[in-house]
Amino acid sequence: TRRSAAEMMENSQSYFLTDGEWKFTNLSILEYIEKTDDGEFSMVTFVISMERRPTLYILNLILPTCALYLLDMAVLFGPSSLEEKINFQIAIILGSSMLAVILNNILPTSSNKLPMIGTH
């Protein structure tokens, strides 16, 4: 049975979970005839377009990194001694990396909405 690109797109979306880390955006079908010395061959190319949902990565990577840099800057200009500054910066780095590991294991990657724990 021969189907159009729109029918294939609709059918594919029912099988592909669009509620995941990737969003299924488009499906195109390109048909052409390839001529060789042996004869003509029908060629079909399927082009699948997908885009990544970046919200989870912004929560897990970009925001904690920005917070880490802000804390480092605050400690750098504080009135404490150099040894206390270094100890505090190491504690910040270890704490933020542990938080990132824990959040990465807890937060689901297959959701359109942000989890409550990720927003607070």
Backbone as XML, in Angstrom:
<?xml version="1.0"?>
<chain id="A" units="angstrom">
  <residue number="1" name="THR">
    <atom name="N" x="0.836" y="-1.183" z="0.000"/>
    <atom name="CA" x="0.000" y="0.000" z="0.000"/>
    <atom name="C" x="0.877" y="1.240" z="0.000"/>
  </residue>
  <residue number="2" name="ARG">
    <atom name="N" x="0.494" y="2.198" z="-0.779"/>
    <atom name="CA" x="1.257" y="3.439" z="-0.922"/>
    <atom name="C" x="0.620" y="4.518" z="-0.051"/>
  </residue>
  <residue number="3" name="ARG">
    <atom name="N" x="1.454" y="5.184" z="0.756"/>
    <atom name="CA" x="0.961" y="6.231" z="1.656"/>
    <atom name="C" x="1.661" y="7.545" z="1.359"/>
  </residue>
  <residue number="4" name="SER">
    <atom name="N" x="0.978" y="8.625" z="1.662"/>
    <atom name="CA" x="1.578" y="9.949" z="1.472"/>
    <atom name="C" x="2.453" y="10.292" z="2.681"/>
  </residue>
  <residue number="5" name="ALA">
    <atom name="N" x="3.209" y="11.381" z="2.538"/>
    <atom name="CA" x="4.079" y="11.811" z="3.640"/>
    <atom name="C" x="3.260" y="12.213" z="4.857"/>
  </residue>
  <residue number="6" name="ALA">
    <atom name="N" x="2.105" y="12.825" z="4.637"/>
    <atom name="CA" x="1.251" y="13.233" z="5.763"/>
    <atom name="C" x="0.710" y="12.018" z="6.513"/>
  </residue>
  <residue number="7" name="GLU">
    <atom name="N" x="0.321" y="10.982" z="5.777"/>
    <atom name="CA" x="-0.162" y="9.753" z="6.424"/>
    <atom name="C" x="0.952" y="9.073" z="7.204"/>
  </residue>
  <residue number="8" name="MET">
    <atom name="N" x="2.148" y="9.049" z="6.620"/>
    <atom name="CA" x="3.295" y="8.447" z="7.310"/>
    <atom name="C" x="3.637" y="9.230" z="8.576"/>
  </residue>
  <residue number="9" name="MET">
    <atom name="N" x="3.565" y="10.551" z="8.501"/>
    <atom name="CA" x="3.859" y="11.398" z="9.664"/>
    <atom name="C" x="2.862" y="11.121" z="10.778"/>
  </residue>
  <residue number="10" name="GLU">
    <atom name="N" x="1.589" y="11.064" z="10.436"/>
    <atom name="CA" x="0.552" y="10.808" z="11.438"/>
    <atom name="C" x="0.709" y="9.418" z="12.048"/>
  </residue>
  <residue number="11" name="ASN">
    <atom name="N" x="1.003" y="8.438" z="11.214"/>
    <atom name="CA" x="1.186" y="7.070" z="11.695"/>
    <atom name="C" x="2.443" y="6.951" z="12.558"/>
  </residue>
  <residue number="12" name="SER">
    <atom name="N" x="3.517" y="7.635" z="12.167"/>
    <atom name="CA" x="4.769" y="7.568" z="12.924"/>
    <atom name="C" x="4.638" y="8.229" z="14.285"/>
  </residue>
  <residue number="13" name="GLN">
    <atom name="N" x="3.872" y="9.314" z="14.362"/>
    <atom name="CA" x="3.705" y="9.992" z="15.647"/>
    <atom name="C" x="2.948" y="9.134" z="16.640"/>
  </residue>
  <residue number="14" name="SER">
    <atom name="N" x="2.115" y="8.241" z="16.163"/>
    <atom name="CA" x="1.413" y="7.359" z="17.098"/>
    <atom name="C" x="2.363" y="6.322" z="17.688"/>
  </residue>
  <residue number="15" name="TYR">
    <atom name="N" x="3.430" y="5.971" z="16.956"/>
    <atom name="CA" x="4.401" y="5.006" z="17.472"/>
    <atom name="C" x="5.527" y="5.675" z="18.249"/>
  </residue>
  <residue number="16" name="PHE">
    <atom name="N" x="5.899" y="6.866" z="17.833"/>
    <atom name="CA" x="7.016" y="7.566" z="18.463"/>
    <atom name="C" x="6.497" y="8.400" z="19.620"/>
  </residue>
  <residue number="17" name="LEU">
    <atom name="N" x="7.119" y="8.279" z="20.770"/>
    <atom name="CA" x="6.693" y="9.052" z="21.941"/>
    <atom name="C" x="7.204" y="10.480" z="21.808"/>
  </residue>
  <residue number="18" name="THR">
    <atom name="N" x="6.311" y="11.419" z="21.576"/>
    <atom name="CA" x="6.737" y="12.817" z="21.453"/>
    <atom name="C" x="6.834" y="13.488" z="22.814"/>
  </residue>
  <residue number="19" name="ASP">
    <atom name="N" x="6.657" y="12.736" z="23.886"/>
    <atom name="CA" x="6.744" y="13.294" z="25.224"/>
    <atom name="C" x="8.106" y="13.004" z="25.843"/>
  </residue>
  <residue number="20" name="GLY">
    <atom name="N" x="9.102" y="12.737" z="25.034"/>
    <atom name="CA" x="10.411" y="12.363" z="25.537"/>
    <atom name="C" x="11.418" y="13.483" z="25.442"/>
  </residue>
  <residue number="21" name="GLU">
    <atom name="N" x="12.685" y="13.100" z="25.442"/>
    <atom name="CA" x="13.778" y="14.062" z="25.376"/>
    <atom name="C" x="13.863" y="14.697" z="23.985"/>
  </residue>
  <residue number="22" name="TRP">
    <atom name="N" x="13.420" y="13.969" z="22.976"/>
    <atom name="CA" x="13.433" y="14.461" z="21.598"/>
    <atom name="C" x="12.012" y="14.693" z="21.124"/>
  </residue>
  <residue number="23" name="LYS">
    <atom name="N" x="11.819" y="15.698" z="20.295"/>
    <atom name="CA" x="10.501" y="16.002" z="19.735"/>
    <atom name="C" x="10.523" y="15.658" z="18.245"/>
  </residue>
  <residue number="24" name="PHE">
    <atom name="N" x="9.591" y="14.826" z="17.835"/>
    <atom name="CA" x="9.446" y="14.402" z="16.449"/>
    <atom name="C" x="8.711" y="15.505" z="15.699"/>
  </residue>
  <residue number="25" name="THR">
    <atom name="N" x="9.395" y="16.204" z="14.779"/>
    <atom name="CA" x="8.784" y="17.368" z="14.148"/>
    <atom name="C" x="8.280" y="17.119" z="12.739"/>
  </residue>
  <residue number="26" name="ASN">
    <atom name="N" x="9.000" y="16.363" z="11.939"/>
    <atom name="CA" x="8.585" y="16.216" z="10.550"/>
    <atom name="C" x="9.125" y="14.925" z="9.955"/>
  </residue>
  <residue number="27" name="LEU">
    <atom name="N" x="8.407" y="14.439" z="8.964"/>
    <atom name="CA" x="8.829" y="13.275" z="8.188"/>
    <atom name="C" x="8.585" y="13.598" z="6.729"/>
  </residue>
  <residue number="28" name="SER">
    <atom name="N" x="9.635" y="13.547" z="5.907"/>
    <atom name="CA" x="9.480" y="13.777" z="4.472"/>
    <atom name="C" x="9.924" y="12.531" z="3.721"/>
  </residue>
  <residue number="29" name="ILE">
    <atom name="N" x="9.263" y="12.303" z="2.618"/>
    <atom name="CA" x="9.586" y="11.154" z="1.775"/>
    <atom name="C" x="10.020" y="11.690" z="0.419"/>
  </residue>
  <residue number="30" name="LEU">
    <atom name="N" x="11.228" y="11.325" z="0.010"/>
    <atom name="CA" x="11.751" y="11.740" z="-1.288"/>
    <atom name="C" x="11.840" y="10.508" z="-2.176"/>
  </residue>
  <residue number="31" name="GLU">
    <atom name="N" x="11.163" y="10.559" z="-3.308"/>
    <atom name="CA" x="11.188" y="9.444" z="-4.252"/>
    <atom name="C" x="11.828" y="9.915" z="-5.552"/>
  </residue>
  <residue number="32" name="TYR">
    <atom name="N" x="12.702" y="9.094" z="-6.085"/>
    <atom name="CA" x="13.283" y="9.397" z="-7.383"/>
    <atom name="C" x="13.734" y="8.093" z="-8.027"/>
  </residue>
  <residue number="33" name="ILE">
    <atom name="N" x="14.011" y="8.172" z="-9.314"/>
    <atom name="CA" x="14.425" y="6.989" z="-10.068"/>
    <atom name="C" x="15.901" y="7.143" z="-10.403"/>
  </residue>
  <residue number="34" name="GLU">
    <atom name="N" x="16.672" y="6.151" z="-10.023"/>
    <atom name="CA" x="18.115" y="6.123" z="-10.264"/>
    <atom name="C" x="18.358" y="5.304" z="-11.528"/>
  </residue>
  <residue number="35" name="LYS">
    <atom name="N" x="19.028" y="5.918" z="-12.483"/>
    <atom name="CA" x="19.326" y="5.223" z="-13.736"/>
    <atom name="C" x="20.775" y="4.754" z="-13.707"/>
  </residue>
  <residue number="36" name="THR">
    <atom name="N" x="20.971" y="3.472" z="-13.936"/>
    <atom name="CA" x="22.310" y="2.888" z="-14.007"/>
    <atom name="C" x="22.431" y="2.119" z="-15.316"/>
  </residue>
  <residue number="37" name="ASP">
    <atom name="N" x="23.583" y="1.495" z="-15.510"/>
    <atom name="CA" x="23.782" y="0.690" z="-16.720"/>
    <atom name="C" x="22.880" y="-0.540" z="-16.731"/>
  </residue>
  <residue number="38" name="ASP">
    <atom name="N" x="22.533" y="-1.043" z="-15.547"/>
    <atom name="CA" x="21.699" y="-2.242" z="-15.449"/>
    <atom name="C" x="20.214" y="-1.946" z="-15.622"/>
  </residue>
  <residue number="39" name="GLY">
    <atom name="N" x="19.806" y="-0.697" z="-15.499"/>
    <atom name="CA" x="18.395" y="-0.352" z="-15.635"/>
    <atom name="C" x="18.018" y="0.782" z="-14.706"/>
  </residue>
  <residue number="40" name="GLU">
    <atom name="N" x="16.732" y="0.899" z="-14.458"/>
    <atom name="CA" x="16.213" y="1.948" z="-13.585"/>
    <atom name="C" x="15.785" y="1.347" z="-12.254"/>
  </residue>
  <residue number="41" name="PHE">
    <atom name="N" x="16.113" y="2.060" z="-11.181"/>
    <atom name="CA" x="15.755" y="1.614" z="-9.839"/>
    <atom name="C" x="15.018" y="2.738" z="-9.122"/>
  </residue>
  <residue number="42" name="SER">
    <atom name="N" x="13.972" y="2.372" z="-8.435"/>
    <atom name="CA" x="13.215" y="3.343" z="-7.660"/>
    <atom name="C" x="13.901" y="3.528" z="-6.307"/>
  </residue>
  <residue number="43" name="MET">
    <atom name="N" x="14.219" y="4.767" z="-5.973"/>
    <atom name="CA" x="14.892" y="5.075" z="-4.714"/>
    <atom name="C" x="13.928" y="5.865" z="-3.828"/>
  </residue>
  <residue number="44" name="VAL">
    <atom name="N" x="13.872" y="5.499" z="-2.552"/>
    <atom name="CA" x="13.033" y="6.187" z="-1.581"/>
    <atom name="C" x="13.917" y="6.609" z="-0.414"/>
  </residue>
  <residue number="45" name="THR">
    <atom name="N" x="13.857" y="7.889" z="-0.056"/>
    <atom name="CA" x="14.626" y="8.409" z="1.070"/>
    <atom name="C" x="13.656" y="9.010" z="2.078"/>
  </residue>
  <residue number="46" name="PHE">
    <atom name="N" x="13.782" y="8.574" z="3.326"/>
    <atom name="CA" x="12.972" y="9.119" z="4.411"/>
    <atom name="C" x="13.832" y="10.103" z="5.190"/>
  </residue>
  <residue number="47" name="VAL">
    <atom name="N" x="13.358" y="11.330" z="5.343"/>
    <atom name="CA" x="14.066" y="12.357" z="6.108"/>
    <atom name="C" x="13.248" y="12.622" z="7.370"/>
  </residue>
  <residue number="48" name="ILE">
    <atom name="N" x="13.840" y="12.303" z="8.523"/>
    <atom name="CA" x="13.167" y="12.469" z="9.811"/>
    <atom name="C" x="13.777" y="13.673" z="10.518"/>
  </residue>
  <residue number="49" name="SER">
    <atom name="N" x="12.936" y="14.631" z="10.869"/>
    <atom name="CA" x="13.402" y="15.832" z="11.573"/>
    <atom name="C" x="12.999" y="15.738" z="13.040"/>
  </residue>
  <residue number="50" name="MET">
    <atom name="N" x="13.986" y="15.942" z="13.910"/>
    <atom name="CA" x="13.750" y="15.890" z="15.348"/>
    <atom name="C" x="14.481" y="17.059" z="15.993"/>
  </residue>
  <residue number="51" name="GLU">
    <atom name="N" x="13.981" y="17.500" z="17.138"/>
    <atom name="CA" x="14.681" y="18.536" z="17.898"/>
    <atom name="C" x="14.704" y="18.147" z="19.373"/>
  </residue>
  <residue number="52" name="ARG">
    <atom name="N" x="15.778" y="18.541" z="20.027"/>
    <atom name="CA" x="15.957" y="18.197" z="21.440"/>
    <atom name="C" x="15.242" y="19.213" z="22.319"/>
  </residue>
  <residue number="53" name="ARG">
    <atom name="N" x="14.635" y="18.709" z="23.380"/>
    <atom name="CA" x="14.017" y="19.598" z="24.373"/>
    <atom name="C" x="15.087" y="19.956" z="25.409"/>
  </residue>
  <residue number="54" name="PRO">
    <atom name="N" x="15.493" y="21.224" z="25.469"/>
    <atom name="CA" x="16.649" y="21.589" z="26.288"/>
    <atom name="C" x="16.353" y="21.912" z="27.746"/>
  </residue>
  <residue number="55" name="THR">
    <atom name="N" x="15.107" y="21.877" z="28.171"/>
    <atom name="CA" x="14.754" y="22.361" z="29.503"/>
    <atom name="C" x="15.480" y="21.608" z="30.607"/>
  </residue>
  <residue number="56" name="LEU">
    <atom name="N" x="15.540" y="20.292" z="30.506"/>
    <atom name="CA" x="16.182" y="19.493" z="31.549"/>
    <atom name="C" x="17.672" y="19.812" z="31.653"/>
  </residue>
  <residue number="57" name="TYR">
    <atom name="N" x="18.325" y="20.047" z="30.516"/>
    <atom name="CA" x="19.749" y="20.333" z="30.539"/>
    <atom name="C" x="20.037" y="21.733" z="31.063"/>
  </residue>
  <residue number="58" name="ILE">
    <atom name="N" x="19.119" y="22.648" z="30.812"/>
    <atom name="CA" x="19.283" y="23.994" z="31.378"/>
    <atom name="C" x="19.199" y="23.920" z="32.897"/>
  </residue>
  <residue number="59" name="LEU">
    <atom name="N" x="18.244" y="23.126" z="33.402"/>
    <atom name="CA" x="18.102" y="22.978" z="34.855"/>
    <atom name="C" x="19.291" y="22.264" z="35.480"/>
  </residue>
  <residue number="60" name="ASN">
    <atom name="N" x="19.796" y="21.234" z="34.829"/>
    <atom name="CA" x="20.847" y="20.413" z="35.422"/>
    <atom name="C" x="22.250" y="20.925" z="35.173"/>
  </residue>
  <residue number="61" name="LEU">
    <atom name="N" x="22.465" y="21.709" z="34.126"/>
    <atom name="CA" x="23.825" y="22.091" z="33.779"/>
    <atom name="C" x="24.064" y="23.596" z="33.847"/>
  </residue>
  <residue number="62" name="ILE">
    <atom name="N" x="23.262" y="24.359" z="33.174"/>
    <atom name="CA" x="23.543" y="25.788" z="33.035"/>
    <atom name="C" x="23.263" y="26.563" z="34.321"/>
  </residue>
  <residue number="63" name="LEU">
    <atom name="N" x="22.103" y="26.366" z="34.922"/>
    <atom name="CA" x="21.773" y="27.111" z="36.149"/>
    <atom name="C" x="22.707" y="26.782" z="37.321"/>
  </residue>
  <residue number="64" name="PRO">
    <atom name="N" x="23.014" y="25.502" z="37.612"/>
    <atom name="CA" x="23.969" y="25.242" z="38.701"/>
    <atom name="C" x="25.367" y="25.792" z="38.423"/>
  </residue>
  <residue number="65" name="THR">
    <atom name="N" x="25.786" y="25.773" z="37.164"/>
    <atom name="CA" x="27.102" y="26.314" z="36.827"/>
    <atom name="C" x="27.141" y="27.824" z="37.043"/>
  </residue>
  <residue number="66" name="CYS">
    <atom name="N" x="26.087" y="28.512" z="36.656"/>
    <atom name="CA" x="26.028" y="29.966" z="36.896"/>
    <atom name="C" x="26.022" y="30.278" z="38.391"/>
  </residue>
  <residue number="67" name="ALA">
    <atom name="N" x="25.281" y="29.486" z="39.156"/>
    <atom name="CA" x="25.259" y="29.689" z="40.610"/>
    <atom name="C" x="26.648" y="29.450" z="41.205"/>
  </residue>
  <residue number="68" name="LEU">
    <atom name="N" x="27.346" y="28.449" z="40.699"/>
    <atom name="CA" x="28.706" y="28.161" z="41.170"/>
    <atom name="C" x="29.638" y="29.336" z="40.894"/>
  </residue>
  <residue number="69" name="TYR">
    <atom name="N" x="29.566" y="29.906" z="39.707"/>
    <atom name="CA" x="30.412" y="31.049" z="39.380"/>
    <atom name="C" x="30.080" y="32.263" z="40.238"/>
  </residue>
  <residue number="70" name="LEU">
    <atom name="N" x="28.817" y="32.496" z="40.494"/>
    <atom name="CA" x="28.437" y="33.624" z="41.355"/>
    <atom name="C" x="28.950" y="33.435" z="42.782"/>
  </residue>
  <residue number="71" name="LEU">
    <atom name="N" x="28.851" y="32.213" z="43.311"/>
    <atom name="CA" x="29.379" y="31.953" z="44.653"/>
    <atom name="C" x="30.895" y="32.105" z="44.696"/>
  </residue>
  <residue number="72" name="ASP">
    <atom name="N" x="31.567" y="31.652" z="43.639"/>
    <atom name="CA" x="33.024" y="31.816" z="43.581"/>
    <atom name="C" x="33.412" y="33.291" z="43.585"/>
  </residue>
  <residue number="73" name="MET">
    <atom name="N" x="32.677" y="34.093" z="42.847"/>
    <atom name="CA" x="32.971" y="35.529" z="42.819"/>
    <atom name="C" x="32.710" y="36.167" z="44.184"/>
  </residue>
  <residue number="74" name="ALA">
    <atom name="N" x="31.634" y="35.754" z="44.846"/>
    <atom name="CA" x="31.314" y="36.316" z="46.163"/>
    <atom name="C" x="32.389" y="35.954" z="47.180"/>
  </residue>
  <residue number="75" name="VAL">
    <atom name="N" x="32.867" y="34.723" z="47.137"/>
    <atom name="CA" x="33.904" y="34.286" z="48.081"/>
    <atom name="C" x="35.229" y="34.974" z="47.774"/>
  </residue>
  <residue number="76" name="LEU">
    <atom name="N" x="35.520" y="35.189" z="46.513"/>
    <atom name="CA" x="36.781" y="35.805" z="46.118"/>
    <atom name="C" x="36.927" y="37.213" z="46.697"/>
  </residue>
  <residue number="77" name="PHE">
    <atom name="N" x="35.841" y="37.960" z="46.739"/>
    <atom name="CA" x="35.904" y="39.332" z="47.236"/>
    <atom name="C" x="35.542" y="39.446" z="48.712"/>
  </residue>
  <residue number="78" name="GLY">
    <atom name="N" x="35.422" y="38.333" z="49.399"/>
    <atom name="CA" x="35.094" y="38.351" z="50.824"/>
    <atom name="C" x="36.297" y="38.682" z="51.687"/>
  </residue>
  <residue number="79" name="PRO">
    <atom name="N" x="36.062" y="38.985" z="52.976"/>
    <atom name="CA" x="37.146" y="39.403" z="53.870"/>
    <atom name="C" x="37.914" y="38.234" z="54.502"/>
  </residue>
  <residue number="80" name="SER">
    <atom name="N" x="37.665" y="37.001" z="54.105"/>
    <atom name="CA" x="38.304" y="35.842" z="54.734"/>
    <atom name="C" x="39.738" y="35.666" z="54.244"/>
  </residue>
  <residue number="81" name="SER">
    <atom name="N" x="40.453" y="34.750" z="54.925"/>
    <atom name="CA" x="41.827" y="34.450" z="54.514"/>
    <atom name="C" x="41.809" y="33.569" z="53.266"/>
  </residue>
  <residue number="82" name="LEU">
    <atom name="N" x="42.959" y="33.439" z="52.620"/>
    <atom name="CA" x="43.069" y="32.671" z="51.382"/>
    <atom name="C" x="42.735" y="31.199" z="51.614"/>
  </residue>
  <residue number="83" name="GLU">
    <atom name="N" x="43.168" y="30.638" z="52.725"/>
    <atom name="CA" x="42.906" y="29.227" z="53.020"/>
    <atom name="C" x="41.406" y="28.969" z="53.187"/>
  </residue>
  <residue number="84" name="GLU">
    <atom name="N" x="40.718" y="29.853" z="53.873"/>
    <atom name="CA" x="39.269" y="29.699" z="54.045"/>
    <atom name="C" x="38.535" y="29.839" z="52.716"/>
  </residue>
  <residue number="85" name="LYS">
    <atom name="N" x="39.003" y="30.727" z="51.861"/>
    <atom name="CA" x="38.381" y="30.898" z="50.547"/>
    <atom name="C" x="38.521" y="29.633" z="49.710"/>
  </residue>
  <residue number="86" name="ILE">
    <atom name="N" x="39.715" y="29.051" z="49.718"/>
    <atom name="CA" x="39.952" y="27.829" z="48.938"/>
    <atom name="C" x="39.116" y="26.680" z="49.477"/>
  </residue>
  <residue number="87" name="ASN">
    <atom name="N" x="39.068" y="26.529" z="50.798"/>
    <atom name="CA" x="38.251" y="25.462" z="51.385"/>
    <atom name="C" x="36.773" y="25.629" z="51.037"/>
  </residue>
  <residue number="88" name="PHE">
    <atom name="N" x="36.290" y="26.853" z="51.088"/>
    <atom name="CA" x="34.881" y="27.097" z="50.774"/>
    <atom name="C" x="34.594" y="26.836" z="49.296"/>
  </residue>
  <residue number="89" name="GLN">
    <atom name="N" x="35.506" y="27.218" z="48.413"/>
    <atom name="CA" x="35.306" y="26.972" z="46.988"/>
    <atom name="C" x="35.312" y="25.482" z="46.672"/>
  </residue>
  <residue number="90" name="ILE">
    <atom name="N" x="36.164" y="24.715" z="47.315"/>
    <atom name="CA" x="36.170" y="23.258" z="47.120"/>
    <atom name="C" x="34.863" y="22.656" z="47.611"/>
  </residue>
  <residue number="91" name="ALA">
    <atom name="N" x="34.369" y="23.135" z="48.744"/>
    <atom name="CA" x="33.080" y="22.645" z="49.254"/>
    <atom name="C" x="31.939" y="22.991" z="48.296"/>
  </residue>
  <residue number="92" name="ILE">
    <atom name="N" x="31.979" y="24.170" z="47.697"/>
    <atom name="CA" x="30.954" y="24.562" z="46.720"/>
    <atom name="C" x="31.001" y="23.651" z="45.504"/>
  </residue>
  <residue number="93" name="ILE">
    <atom name="N" x="32.186" y="23.387" z="44.992"/>
    <atom name="CA" x="32.327" y="22.532" z="43.809"/>
    <atom name="C" x="31.833" y="21.119" z="44.098"/>
  </residue>
  <residue number="94" name="LEU">
    <atom name="N" x="32.233" y="20.550" z="45.223"/>
    <atom name="CA" x="31.786" y="19.196" z="45.571"/>
    <atom name="C" x="30.279" y="19.138" z="45.792"/>
  </residue>
  <residue number="95" name="GLY">
    <atom name="N" x="29.743" y="20.118" z="46.479"/>
    <atom name="CA" x="28.301" y="20.133" z="46.730"/>
    <atom name="C" x="27.483" y="20.276" z="45.463"/>
  </residue>
  <residue number="96" name="SER">
    <atom name="N" x="27.914" y="21.158" z="44.571"/>
    <atom name="CA" x="27.149" y="21.345" z="43.332"/>
    <atom name="C" x="27.266" y="20.138" z="42.409"/>
  </residue>
  <residue number="97" name="SER">
    <atom name="N" x="28.424" y="19.481" z="42.392"/>
    <atom name="CA" x="28.540" y="18.281" z="41.557"/>
    <atom name="C" x="27.696" y="17.141" z="42.110"/>
  </residue>
  <residue number="98" name="MET">
    <atom name="N" x="27.631" y="17.004" z="43.429"/>
    <atom name="CA" x="26.767" y="15.975" z="44.024"/>
    <atom name="C" x="25.296" y="16.285" z="43.758"/>
  </residue>
  <residue number="99" name="LEU">
    <atom name="N" x="24.915" y="17.543" z="43.850"/>
    <atom name="CA" x="23.541" y="17.929" z="43.549"/>
    <atom name="C" x="23.193" y="17.617" z="42.095"/>
  </residue>
  <residue number="100" name="ALA">
    <atom name="N" x="24.116" y="17.892" z="41.177"/>
    <atom name="CA" x="23.871" y="17.606" z="39.762"/>
    <atom name="C" x="23.698" y="16.111" z="39.520"/>
  </residue>
  <residue number="101" name="VAL">
    <atom name="N" x="24.517" y="15.289" z="40.168"/>
    <atom name="CA" x="24.396" y="13.833" z="40.014"/>
    <atom name="C" x="23.070" y="13.341" z="40.571"/>
  </residue>
  <residue number="102" name="ILE">
    <atom name="N" x="22.700" y="13.825" z="41.746"/>
    <atom name="CA" x="21.442" y="13.393" z="42.371"/>
    <atom name="C" x="20.246" y="13.838" z="41.535"/>
  </residue>
  <residue number="103" name="LEU">
    <atom name="N" x="20.233" y="15.095" z="41.085"/>
    <atom name="CA" x="19.118" y="15.582" z="40.274"/>
    <atom name="C" x="19.036" y="14.861" z="38.937"/>
  </residue>
  <residue number="104" name="ASN">
    <atom name="N" x="20.169" y="14.538" z="38.349"/>
    <atom name="CA" x="20.165" y="13.834" z="37.072"/>
    <atom name="C" x="19.564" y="12.442" z="37.212"/>
  </residue>
  <residue number="105" name="ASN">
    <atom name="N" x="19.771" y="11.795" z="38.349"/>
    <atom name="CA" x="19.188" y="10.472" z="38.573"/>
    <atom name="C" x="17.713" y="10.545" z="38.939"/>
  </residue>
  <residue number="106" name="ILE">
    <atom name="N" x="17.291" y="11.625" z="39.581"/>
    <atom name="CA" x="15.905" y="11.737" z="40.040"/>
    <atom name="C" x="14.983" y="12.257" z="38.948"/>
  </residue>
  <residue number="107" name="LEU">
    <atom name="N" x="15.418" y="13.294" z="38.217"/>
    <atom name="CA" x="14.536" y="13.963" z="37.265"/>
    <atom name="C" x="14.275" y="13.092" z="36.042"/>
  </residue>
  <residue number="108" name="PRO">
    <atom name="N" x="13.035" y="13.012" z="35.599"/>
    <atom name="CA" x="12.729" y="12.231" z="34.390"/>
    <atom name="C" x="13.144" y="12.990" z="33.138"/>
  </residue>
  <residue number="109" name="THR">
    <atom name="N" x="13.580" y="12.242" z="32.119"/>
    <atom name="CA" x="13.940" y="12.874" z="30.849"/>
    <atom name="C" x="12.788" y="12.849" z="29.869"/>
  </residue>
  <residue number="110" name="SER">
    <atom name="N" x="11.662" y="12.279" z="30.248"/>
    <atom name="CA" x="10.557" y="12.135" z="29.300"/>
    <atom name="C" x="9.320" y="12.887" z="29.764"/>
  </residue>
  <residue number="111" name="SER">
    <atom name="N" x="9.453" y="14.186" z="29.891"/>
    <atom name="CA" x="8.309" y="14.974" z="30.332"/>
    <atom name="C" x="8.342" y="16.350" z="29.690"/>
  </residue>
  <residue number="112" name="ASN">
    <atom name="N" x="7.178" y="16.850" z="29.313"/>
    <atom name="CA" x="7.091" y="18.208" z="28.774"/>
    <atom name="C" x="7.131" y="19.246" z="29.880"/>
  </residue>
  <residue number="113" name="LYS">
    <atom name="N" x="6.549" y="18.925" z="31.026"/>
    <atom name="CA" x="6.502" y="19.858" z="32.151"/>
    <atom name="C" x="7.708" y="19.639" z="33.052"/>
  </residue>
  <residue number="114" name="LEU">
    <atom name="N" x="8.157" y="20.707" z="33.688"/>
    <atom name="CA" x="9.270" y="20.590" z="34.621"/>
    <atom name="C" x="8.796" y="19.940" z="35.905"/>
  </residue>
  <residue number="115" name="PRO">
    <atom name="N" x="9.589" y="19.017" z="36.467"/>
    <atom name="CA" x="9.214" y="18.443" z="37.751"/>
    <atom name="C" x="9.301" y="19.494" z="38.853"/>
  </residue>
  <residue number="116" name="MET">
    <atom name="N" x="8.524" y="19.305" z="39.901"/>
    <atom name="CA" x="8.481" y="20.259" z="41.011"/>
    <atom name="C" x="9.849" y="20.377" z="41.681"/>
  </residue>
  <residue number="117" name="ILE">
    <atom name="N" x="10.577" y="19.252" z="41.823"/>
    <atom name="CA" x="11.879" y="19.294" z="42.493"/>
    <atom name="C" x="12.907" y="20.049" z="41.655"/>
  </residue>
  <residue number="118" name="GLY">
    <atom name="N" x="12.731" y="20.084" z="40.351"/>
    <atom name="CA" x="13.675" y="20.789" z="39.499"/>
    <atom name="C" x="13.490" y="22.289" z="39.499"/>
  </residue>
  <residue number="119" name="THR">
    <atom name="N" x="12.316" y="22.754" z="39.878"/>
    <atom name="CA" x="12.062" y="24.194" z="39.868"/>
    <atom name="C" x="12.345" y="24.849" z="41.207"/>
  </residue>
  <residue number="120" name="HIS">
    <atom name="N" x="12.549" y="24.069" z="42.269"/>
    <atom name="CA" x="12.793" y="24.642" z="43.598"/>
    <atom name="C" x="14.158" y="24.272" z="44.105"/>
  </residue>
</chain>
